[in-house]
């Protein structure tokens, strides 16, 4: 559980640093792309961050909205890859 919280905090911090949006509106369930927090270029940078921070390689078939729609879904994706 503690590892999950650490992963979640790192992802949240990254997204907050990567956006000019009001950080108060970004929750663990915020639909990152639907609400315009990140765009397609932001996704590329997010994937690079995951690679560097968690040593996670994302395959083309994993580039689906379910894996990246919110902070919670990204945490699940990372946990499944570890």
C-alpha positions as CSV (number, residue, x, y, z in Angstrom):
1,X,0.0,0.0,0.0
2,X,2.8,2.4,0.8
3,X,4.4,1.7,-2.5
4,X,1.1,2.6,-4.2
5,X,0.9,5.9,-2.3
6,X,4.5,6.7,-3.3
7,X,3.8,5.9,-7.0
8,X,0.6,8.0,-6.8
9,X,2.4,11.0,-5.3
10,X,5.1,10.9,-7.9
11,X,2.6,10.8,-10.8
12,X,0.4,13.5,-9.2
13,X,3.5,15.8,-8.7
14,X,4.6,15.2,-12.3
15,X,1.2,16.0,-13.7
16,X,0.9,19.1,-11.6
17,X,4.3,20.3,-12.7
18,X,3.4,19.6,-16.3
19,X,0.2,21.6,-16.5
20,X,-0.9,25.2,-16.2
21,X,-4.3,24.0,-14.9
22,X,-5.6,24.8,-11.5
23,X,-3.9,22.1,-9.4
24,X,-6.8,22.1,-6.9
25,X,-9.1,20.6,-9.6
26,X,-6.7,17.6,-10.2
27,X,-7.7,14.6,-8.2
28,X,-6.8,11.0,-8.4
29,X,-10.0,10.4,-10.5
30,X,-9.7,13.5,-12.8
31,X,-10.0,12.5,-16.4
32,X,-6.6,13.9,-17.5
33,X,-7.2,14.0,-21.2
34,X,-11.0,14.6,-21.3
35,X,-10.6,17.6,-19.0
36,X,-7.6,19.0,-21.0
37,X,-5.0,18.6,-18.2
38,X,-2.6,16.9,-20.7
39,X,-2.8,16.6,-24.5
40,X,-1.2,14.1,-26.8
41,X,2.2,15.7,-26.5
42,X,1.8,15.5,-22.7
43,X,1.1,11.8,-23.0
44,X,4.4,11.3,-24.8
45,X,6.2,13.2,-22.0
46,X,4.3,11.2,-19.4
47,X,5.4,7.9,-21.0
48,X,9.0,9.1,-20.9
49,X,8.6,10.1,-17.2
50,X,7.3,6.6,-16.4
51,X,10.2,5.1,-18.2
52,X,12.7,7.1,-16.3
53,X,11.1,7.1,-12.9
54,X,9.7,3.5,-12.8
55,X,11.8,1.8,-15.5
56,X,8.5,1.0,-17.3
57,X,8.4,0.5,-21.1
58,X,5.1,1.2,-22.7
59,X,4.2,-0.9,-25.8
60,X,2.1,0.4,-28.6
61,X,-0.8,-1.9,-27.7
62,X,-0.8,-0.4,-24.1
63,X,-1.4,3.1,-25.4
64,X,-5.1,3.0,-24.6
65,X,-7.2,5.5,-22.7
66,X,-7.9,3.0,-19.9
67,X,-4.3,2.9,-18.9
68,X,-3.9,6.7,-18.8
69,X,-7.3,8.3,-18.1
70,X,-6.6,9.3,-14.5
71,X,-3.9,9.1,-11.8
72,X,-5.5,6.0,-10.4
73,X,-5.5,4.2,-13.7
74,X,-1.8,5.1,-14.3
75,X,-1.0,3.7,-10.9
76,X,-2.7,0.4,-11.8
77,X,-0.9,0.3,-15.1
78,X,2.5,0.8,-13.4
79,X,1.7,-1.8,-10.7
80,X,0.7,-4.3,-13.5
81,X,4.0,-3.6,-15.3
82,X,6.2,-4.1,-12.2
